Amino acid sequence: MDRILSIIIPVFNEEGSLNALVESINTSIKDIKEDNLITSHEIVFISDGSTDNSEKIIRSIIDKDHDIKLITFRKNFGKSKALEAGFKYAKGDIVITMDADLQDDPKEIKRFIKKIDKGYDLVSGWKENRIDPLEKRLPSKLFNYITSKFSGIALHDFNCGFKAYKKEVTKSVVIYGEFHRYIPVLAQRNGFKVGEISVTHHKREYGKSKFGYERYLRGMFDAISSWFLLKYYERPMYFFGKIGLMLFLLGGGICFYLTILWFLGYSVGSRPLLTLGVMFILIGTQFISMGLIANILVDNEKKHTSDTLYIKEVYERK
């Protein structure tokens, strides 16, 4: 029975590393095939708006190797869009995602596949001995700790792009923004088994890091979003309804109290408490309405934006 491996590699201005990366991957793939772990493979590069010679180099590699294809974006849309496109076009039963900067070691692919074969649906890499500056490692540790606590998933490294997936996982998750870091969270929400292995991490030899400090701010907002999706995606009324009911009852209690005072002959029309009570009732009603609308949206199938808006070309050897 055929078993296909797809390797998805987002690329943004990585011209210096591409030839060495493909050579290293092919060496590792040869070893994997000799162990009968796969029967065939493909490498899917996604050029995320590269402005250097990355696309030209990949095209020259494709002209010699029919197992490689290139998806080019019209401009830089970010890693999440790149992975989304790769997931859509990948043919593999097992999908590997890795970076193009040679910091991920292709020799680890074999270990990922063996971990998948132990019953896991998604296996995340853990850069246990991370070769990066301290100013990148410390915020990353804090980010991973908070995300692990929020999600309840015991992973050391949500940031690591080196991961392995069963095909079913890649077809089930919807990623956008900075959500590529939270794929394990989304996968677990869908009932998949998530695991982790420690991977070798190399020093960057070519180019420079494409990520700035602003990604941690975006990551914090996405952490809150992932927590909300994990807990309330299937039942948003539980979130909005709790808040709305609490405010509605509080406002109703205030108005009931003022009504009693009115019957006792007190003037309540000019009291600020009346305004507060009415405001709580109105806001509570709005929250409950938001919950009902959110439930309707969840019950309807999501319509995703067509990838033709950001994919310029798919290039492969015929």
C-alpha positions in Angstrom: 0.0 0.0 0.0 1.4 3.4 -1.0 2.3 5.8 1.8 3.1 9.4 0.7 5.0 11.9 2.7 4.5 15.6 2.1 7.0 18.2 3.4 5.7 21.7 3.5 8.2 24.5 3.7 7.2 28.2 3.8 9.9 30.4 2.3 10.5 34.2 2.7 13.8 35.3 1.3 15.9 32.2 2.1 18.0 32.0 -1.1 21.2 31.0 0.7 19.8 27.9 2.3 17.6 26.3 -0.3 20.0 24.1 -2.2 21.6 22.7 1.0 18.1 22.1 2.5 16.8 20.1 -0.5 20.0 18.0 -0.5 19.7 17.3 3.2 16.0 16.4 2.9 16.7 14.0 -0.1 19.4 12.2 1.9 17.1 11.7 4.8 14.2 10.6 2.6 16.4 7.9 1.0 17.1 6.5 4.5 13.3 6.6 5.4 12.4 4.8 2.2 15.0 2.1 2.8 13.2 1.4 6.1 9.9 1.2 4.3 8.3 3.9 6.3 7.0 5.6 3.1 6.8 4.7 -0.5 7.0 8.2 -2.1 7.3 11.9 -1.1 6.9 15.4 -2.2 8.4 18.7 -1.1 6.0 21.7 -1.3 7.7 25.1 -1.1 5.4 28.1 -0.5 7.1 31.4 -1.5 5.4 33.9 0.8 6.1 37.0 -1.2 9.9 36.5 -1.5 11.8 39.4 -3.1 15.2 37.7 -3.4 16.2 34.8 -5.7 14.4 32.2 -3.7 11.7 31.5 -6.3 14.3 31.3 -9.1 16.4 28.8 -7.2 13.4 26.6 -6.3 12.3 26.6 -10.0 15.8 25.5 -11.0 15.6 22.7 -8.5 12.2 21.6 -9.7 13.4 21.3 -13.3 15.7 18.5 -12.0 13.4 17.0 -9.4 9.8 16.1 -10.1 9.1 15.5 -6.4 9.1 19.2 -5.7 6.5 21.9 -6.3 6.4 25.6 -5.7 3.4 27.7 -4.7 4.0 31.5 -5.0 2.0 34.2 -3.2 1.2 37.6 -4.7 2.8 39.2 -1.6 3.8 38.4 1.9 0.7 37.0 3.7 2.4 35.3 6.7 3.1 31.8 7.8 -0.4 30.8 8.6 -1.6 31.5 5.0 1.5 29.6 3.7 0.7 26.5 5.8 -3.0 26.7 4.9 -2.0 26.7 1.2 0.5 23.9 1.7 -2.1 21.8 3.6 -4.6 22.2 0.7 -2.2 21.1 -2.0 -0.3 18.4 -0.1 -1.0 14.8 -1.2 0.7 13.1 1.7 -0.8 10.7 4.2 1.8 12.2 6.6 2.6 15.9 6.4 5.8 17.5 7.8 6.1 21.2 8.3 9.5 22.8 8.7 11.4 26.1 8.2 13.6 26.8 5.3 16.5 28.4 7.2 18.3 25.1 8.0 17.7 25.4 11.7 15.4 22.4 11.5 17.3 19.1 10.8 15.7 16.9 8.2 17.3 13.8 9.9 14.5 14.2 12.5 11.8 13.5 9.9 12.3 9.8 10.5 11.7 10.1 14.2 8.5 12.1 13.6 7.1 9.4 11.3 7.9 6.7 13.9 6.1 8.8 16.6 3.1 9.1 14.3 3.1 5.3 13.9 2.8 5.0 17.7 -0.8 6.3 17.5 -0.3 10.1 17.5 -2.2 12.3 15.0 0.1 15.3 15.5 3.6 15.4 16.8 5.2 18.7 17.7 8.9 19.4 17.8 10.6 20.7 20.9 13.8 22.7 20.5 15.1 21.6 23.9 18.5 23.0 23.2 17.5 26.1 21.3 20.3 27.9 19.4 18.8 31.4 19.5 19.6 34.7 21.3 18.4 35.1 24.9 16.0 37.9 23.9 14.1 35.3 21.7 14.3 32.4 24.1 13.0 34.1 27.3 9.8 35.6 25.7 9.2 32.2 24.0 9.5 30.3 27.3 6.9 32.6 28.8 4.7 32.3 25.8 4.8 28.5 25.8 4.2 28.3 29.6 1.1 30.6 29.4 -0.3 28.8 26.3 0.2 25.4 27.9 -1.7 26.5 31.0 -4.5 28.1 28.9 -4.9 25.1 26.6 -4.2 22.3 29.0 -1.8 20.7 26.5 1.5 19.7 28.0 3.8 20.9 25.2 7.2 22.6 25.8 7.3 24.5 22.4 4.2 25.7 20.6 6.4 28.0 18.5 8.4 25.2 16.9 7.4 25.0 13.2 8.9 21.5 12.9 5.8 19.2 13.2 4.3 16.1 11.8 0.6 15.5 11.0 -1.7 12.8 9.8 -3.6 14.1 6.7 -6.8 14.1 8.7 -5.4 16.8 11.0 -4.3 19.1 8.2 -7.8 18.9 6.6 -9.6 19.7 9.8 -7.9 22.8 11.2 -8.6 26.4 10.1 -5.6 28.6 10.6 -5.2 32.4 10.2 -3.4 35.3 11.8 -0.7 33.9 14.1 -2.7 30.7 14.6 0.0 28.4 13.1 1.4 28.3 16.7 -1.9 27.0 18.0 -2.4 24.1 15.6 -1.9 21.6 18.5 -4.7 23.4 20.4 -7.0 23.4 17.4 -6.2 19.7 16.7 -6.9 18.6 20.3 -10.2 20.5 20.1 -11.1 18.3 17.2 -10.3 15.2 19.1 -6.9 14.3 17.8 -4.0 12.9 19.9 -1.1 15.3 20.2 2.5 14.3 21.1 5.9 15.8 21.2 9.6 14.9 20.5 12.8 16.7 21.3 14.5 17.9 18.0 18.0 19.1 17.1 18.1 22.9 16.5 20.9 24.4 14.5 22.3 27.9 14.4 21.0 30.1 11.5 23.8 30.2 8.8 22.1 32.2 6.1 19.8 35.3 6.1 18.2 36.7 9.2 15.2 36.1 11.3 11.9 37.4 9.9 10.2 37.8 13.3 10.2 40.9 15.4 8.9 41.6 18.9 5.5 42.5 17.6 4.8 38.8 17.1 4.6 38.3 20.8 1.8 40.9 21.1 -0.1 39.2 18.3 0.6 35.9 19.9 -0.9 37.0 23.2 -4.1 38.0 21.5 -4.2 34.7 19.6 -3.6 32.8 22.8 -6.8 34.3 24.2 -8.6 33.5 21.0 -7.3 29.9 21.1 -8.4 29.5 24.7 -11.9 30.8 23.7 -12.1 28.5 20.7 -11.0 25.5 22.6 -13.5 26.0 25.4 -16.5 27.6 23.6 -16.2 27.0 19.9 -19.0 24.5 19.8 -21.1 26.3 22.4 -20.5 30.1 22.3 -23.9 30.7 24.1 -22.2 29.2 27.3 -19.8 32.1 27.3 -22.0 35.0 26.2 -25.1 33.6 27.9 -23.4 33.4 31.3 -22.4 37.1 31.2 -25.7 38.2 29.7 -27.8 36.3 32.3 -25.7 37.6 35.2 -26.1 41.3 34.0 -29.8 40.8 33.2 -30.5 39.3 36.6 -28.5 42.1 38.3 -30.3 44.8 36.4 -33.6 43.1 37.1 -32.9 42.9 40.8 -32.0 46.6 40.9 -35.2 47.5 39.0 -37.3 45.2 41.3 -35.8 47.0 44.3 -36.7 50.4 42.9 -40.2 49.2 42.0 -40.8 48.3 45.7 -39.5 51.8 46.8 -41.9 53.4 44.2 -44.8 51.5 45.7 -43.8 52.7 49.1 -44.0 56.3 47.9 -40.4 57.1 47.2 -39.3 59.0 44.1 -37.1 56.8 41.9 -37.2 58.5 38.5 -34.2 60.6 39.1 -32.0 58.0 40.8 -28.8 57.0 39.0 -29.5 53.4 40.3 -32.5 53.3 37.9 -30.2 54.1 34.9 -27.7 51.5 36.1 -30.4 48.8 36.4 -31.9 49.5 32.9 -28.3 49.6 31.4 -27.5 46.1 32.9 -30.8 44.7 31.5 -30.0 46.1 28.0 -26.4 44.9 28.0 -27.4 41.5 29.4 -30.0 41.2 26.6 -27.3 42.1 24.0 -24.9 39.5 25.3 -27.6 36.8 25.2 -28.4 37.9 21.6 -24.7 37.7 20.7 -24.7 34.1 22.0 -27.7 33.1 19.9 -26.2 34.7 16.8 -22.8 32.9 17.5 -24.6 29.6 17.8 -26.3 30.2 14.5 -22.9 30.9 12.9 -21.3 27.8 14.4 -24.2 25.7 13.1 -23.7 26.9 9.6 -20.7 25.6 7.6 -17.9 28.1 7.4 -17.2 29.5 3.9 -13.5 30.0 3.5 -11.9 32.7 1.4 -10.8 31.4 -1.9 -7.0 30.8 -2.1 -7.0 32.4 -5.5 -6.9 35.8 -3.8 -3.3 35.2 -2.6 -1.8 32.4 -4.7 -0.1 33.7 -7.8 1.1 30.4 -9.3 1.6 26.7 -8.6 4.8 25.5 -10.4 5.7 21.9 -10.7 7.5 19.6 -13.2 5.0 17.9 -15.5 
